[in-house]
Amino acid sequence: MKKTISLLLLCFFVKFAAAQDAKEKVERACLDYIEGFYEGDTTKLARSLKPSLYKYGYWKNKTTNNYDPDGYMTYQQALDYAKKVMEKKSFAKADAPKKVEVFDIMNTMAAAKVTAWWGVDYILLAKQDGRWMIEQVLWEGPLENKN
């Protein structure tokens, strides 16, 4: 009986540790995404984004208060944006929001929400070769307090 209980506890802890490891890897991919843009770090972006990235967003029009389409951003455009941040030294402020919420993790896909200075991004990630990478992003900005 002791062996059975010990084996069940071991299985539980192994499964819990694996789930925690997956969550940390998804969070890391999302943080690499934010930090890549904040710090102008193309290495972090390349590590977190799939070359087939599909990123689309909406920006609030100050005149009409409508959220207008802001267009697509490709993988290369993301890298180019980060390069400009680095070249111009236009880094995010030290107190800029940098929050990741992992919603769900499956075997090969995960969903998360990122809150950054520009707004909120909903992110879908795919796991390939043991790595979590961002496949799709749908975002809205600017970040507004809903208090």
C-alpha positions, -999 to +999 in steps of 0.1 A: +000+000+000+029+024+009+044+018-025+012+025-043+007+058-025+043+067-030+040+060-068+008+080-070+024+110-053+054+107-075+032+107-106+013+137-093+045+157-087+060+148-120+029+159-138+027+191-118+064+199-125+059+193-162+028+217-163+048+243-143+077+240-168+054+245-198+038+276-182+072+291-175+083+285-211+051+301-225+056+330-201+092+333-212+082+334-249+057+362-241+083+381-221+108+378-249+081+393-272+075+423-249+112+428-240+122+425-277+100+455-285+108+474-252+146+469-255+150+468-292+163+433-289+159+414-322+174+382-306+146+380-281+120+386-309+136+360-332+136+335-303+099+341-295+082+347-329+076+323-357+086+335-392+050+330-402+038+355-376+004+369-381-001+401-360-031+424-365-043+453-344-067+481-337-057+516-325-082+540-309-088+571-331-086+602-308-110+621-330-138+595-334-130+573-304-135+543-327-110+515-329-096+516-364-076+488-380-039+494-377-028+468-401-006+437-401+029+433-387+050+405-402+080+388-386+104+410-405+085+442-396+087+432-360+125+428-362+128+461-381+107+479-354+130+465-327+161+476-347+146+512-349+140+512-311+177+502-306+190+527-332+170+556-318+174+545-282+136+550-278+133+523-251+101+518-231+100+536-198+113+517-168+078+515-153+061+505-185+036+476-180+050+442-187+024+416-177+018+380-190-013+360-182-012+324-195-048+313-202-044+277-214-017+252-224-024+221-245+001+197-261+011+218-290-008+251-285-012+278-258-030+310-253-019+341-233-026+378-228+001+404-227-003+439-213+023+464-225+027+501-230+009+500-263-021+481-251-033+445-248-023+416-270-040+382-272-014+356-282-016+321-296+016+300-294+026+268-310+051+243-297+076+230-322+107+210-315+101+216-278+100+254-281+070+277-276+068+303-303+043+330-310+022+322-341-006+348-339-013+381-322-044+402-320-040+435-302-058+467-292-043+500-281-036+523-265-037+508-230-065+523-210-074+520-174-109+506-169-113+520-134 
